[in-house]
Amino acid sequence: MKVTLLTYTPDAEKAVAAAARLCYSATDACDLYEGMDDEKAEKLLQKLVKSGHYSPFEHANFTFAIDGISRACSHQLVRHRLASYSQKSQRYVKEKAFDYVVPASIRRDEERLKKYEALMQQIQDCYDELVEDGVQAEDARYLLPNACETNIVVTMNARELRHFFALRCCSRAQWEIRAMANAMLKLTQEAAPLLFEGAGPSCISQGICYEGDMCCKKGLVEIRRR
Ligand SMILES: Cc1cc2nc3c(=O)[nH]c(=O)nc-3n(C[C@H](O)[C@H](O)[C@H](O)COP(=O)(O)OP(=O)(O)OC[C@H]3O[C@@H](n4cnc5c(N)ncnc54)[C@H](O)[C@@H]3O)c2cc1C
């Protein structure tokens, strides 16, 4: 899996701070933006995070290229509706030698891995045969497994990203989407540390675990370390 932050709103923190300031000011947004220095922005953004006043965070967008995740993972990702997606098409791009994700639980056992790889090869052979026989890629793809790799571009605003991290950086989230979410969290915290201050699984970002009996019970120190 490769996760890249392709682009994001320039001066994202300043833009969000100016938008928030506008709510309580007679001055127009352009002047507030021009007059917004780092210190003012930091104070304001910290206040917003503390009070949970996240609507101004919607003015900052972050676009990621995510390559080499499974279709199982991308299916979970696209359940997040407040986002924009562009995904490699299995209608227009033929899966001539499809790559696939191998979970660690299968990779670490030689017998399991052998069976898994043999089945992937069988699927590839059958797919190729159908395509050679004139079946369109859009129909031949019905054979392809959840493991099949895909590439996707996703754009989310900072508010939705914080929500996404609360759900998907959680130990209860499935390992692949959790790895992806953790990589995205790291990139956003480097790009806009104030917007993502304290972001992460809900136990960290909101001080609450919603998992009830399924709580990982790892404790905040261990979760923070991860
Ligand atoms: C650990 C885990 C296990 C899961 N297991 C399953 C499962 O077994 N089966 C399954 O189907 N899904 C499962 N999901 C997916 C989950 O149900 C959500 O679809 C997914 O996490 C998207 O979250 P969301 O709806 O909060 O967020 P988003 O789509 O990212 O939306 C963000 C927020 O906007 C608001 N919102 C968005 N759209 C609407 C709307 N139409 N109406 C009202 N408010 C809206 C909500 O407040 C929502 O929380 C699982 C998720 C996790 C993290």
The ligand as a Tripos MOL2 file, in Angstrom:
@<TRIPOS>MOLECULE
LIG
   53    58     1     0     0
SMALL
NO_CHARGES

@<TRIPOS>ATOM
      1 C1        -15.2410   -1.0230   13.0530 C.3       1 LIG1
      2 C2        -16.2820   -0.8390   11.9880 C.ar      1 LIG1
      3 C3        -17.1050   -1.8810   11.6450 C.ar      1 LIG1
      4 C4        -18.0850   -1.7140   10.6460 C.ar      1 LIG1
      5 N1        -18.8960   -2.7640   10.3250 N.ar      1 LIG1
      6 C5        -19.8720   -2.6040    9.4000 C.ar      1 LIG1
      7 C6        -20.7730   -3.6690    9.0520 C.ar      1 LIG1
      8 O1        -20.6760   -4.7580    9.6000 O.2       1 LIG1
      9 N2        -21.7050   -3.4460    8.1160 N.ar      1 LIG1
     10 C7        -21.8660   -2.2300    7.5000 C.ar      1 LIG1
     11 O2        -22.7520   -2.0760    6.6510 O.2       1 LIG1
     12 N3        -21.0320   -1.2240    7.7970 N.ar      1 LIG1
     13 C8        -20.0550   -1.3630    8.7200 C.ar      1 LIG1
     14 N4        -19.2190   -0.3170    9.0150 N.ar      1 LIG1
     15 C9        -19.3800    0.9460    8.2620 C.3       1 LIG1
     16 C10       -20.1720    1.9750    9.0720 C.3       1 LIG1
     17 O3        -21.4710    1.5040    9.3580 O.3       1 LIG1
     18 C11       -20.2760    3.3010    8.2880 C.3       1 LIG1
     19 O4        -20.9950    3.0970    7.0800 O.3       1 LIG1
     20 C12       -18.9320    3.8740    7.9220 C.3       1 LIG1
     21 O5        -18.0490    3.7990    9.0090 O.3       1 LIG1
     22 C13       -19.1240    5.3460    7.5200 C.3       1 LIG1
     23 O6        -19.3280    6.1040    8.6860 O.3       1 LIG1
     24 P1        -20.3640    7.2550    8.8720 P.3       1 LIG1
     25 O7        -21.6900    6.8610    8.3460 O.co2     1 LIG1
     26 O8        -20.3010    7.7800   10.2730 O.co2     1 LIG1
     27 O9        -19.6670    8.3780    8.1100 O.3       1 LIG1
     28 P2        -19.6770    9.2350    6.8050 P.3       1 LIG1
     29 O10       -20.3780    8.6600    5.6520 O.co2     1 LIG1
     30 O11       -18.2350    9.5070    6.6910 O.co2     1 LIG1
     31 O12       -20.4870   10.5140    7.2770 O.3       1 LIG1
     32 C14       -20.0120   11.3760    8.3110 C.3       1 LIG1
     33 C15       -21.1630   11.7820    9.1890 C.3       1 LIG1
     34 O13       -22.0630   12.5820    8.4170 O.3       1 LIG1
     35 C16       -23.4070   12.3190    8.8280 C.3       1 LIG1
     36 N5        -24.1310   11.7600    7.6750 N.ar      1 LIG1
     37 C17       -23.6090   11.3640    6.4790 C.ar      1 LIG1
     38 N6        -24.5820   10.9600    5.6490 N.ar      1 LIG1
     39 C18       -25.7440   11.0940    6.3350 C.ar      1 LIG1
     40 C19       -27.0960   10.8300    6.0230 C.ar      1 LIG1
     41 N7        -27.4850   10.3290    4.8550 N.pl3     1 LIG1
     42 N8        -28.0210   11.0890    6.9540 N.ar      1 LIG1
     43 C20       -27.6800   11.5890    8.1590 C.ar      1 LIG1
     44 N9        -26.4100   11.8560    8.5370 N.ar      1 LIG1
     45 C21       -25.4550   11.6180    7.6310 C.ar      1 LIG1
     46 C22       -23.3220   11.3200    9.9750 C.3       1 LIG1
     47 O14       -23.2900   12.0330   11.1860 O.3       1 LIG1
     48 C23       -22.0000   10.6260    9.7450 C.3       1 LIG1
     49 O15       -21.4270   10.0950   10.9240 O.3       1 LIG1
     50 C24       -18.2390   -0.4580    9.9950 C.ar      1 LIG1
     51 C25       -17.4000    0.6030   10.3660 C.ar      1 LIG1
     52 C26       -16.4290    0.4320   11.3340 C.ar      1 LIG1
     53 C27       -15.5290    1.5880   11.6800 C.3       1 LIG1
@<TRIPOS>BOND
     1     1     2 1
     2     2     3 ar
     3     2    52 ar
     4     3     4 ar
     5     4     5 ar
     6     4    50 ar
     7     5     6 ar
     8     6     7 ar
     9     6    13 1
    10     7     8 2
    11     7     9 ar
    12     9    10 ar
    13    10    11 2
    14    10    12 ar
    15    12    13 ar
    16    13    14 ar
    17    14    15 1
    18    14    50 ar
    19    15    16 1
    20    16    17 1
    21    16    18 1
    22    18    19 1
    23    18    20 1
    24    20    21 1
    25    20    22 1
    26    22    23 1
    27    23    24 1
    28    24    25 2
    29    24    26 1
    30    24    27 1
    31    27    28 1
    32    28    29 2
    33    28    30 1
    34    28    31 1
    35    31    32 1
    36    32    33 1
    37    33    34 1
    38    33    48 1
    39    34    35 1
    40    35    36 1
    41    35    46 1
    42    36    37 ar
    43    36    45 ar
    44    37    38 ar
    45    38    39 ar
    46    39    40 ar
    47    39    45 ar
    48    40    41 1
    49    40    42 ar
    50    42    43 ar
    51    43    44 ar
    52    44    45 ar
    53    46    47 1
    54    46    48 1
    55    48    49 1
    56    50    51 ar
    57    51    52 ar
    58    52    53 1
@<TRIPOS>SUBSTRUCTURE
     1 LIG1         1 GROUP 0 **** ****
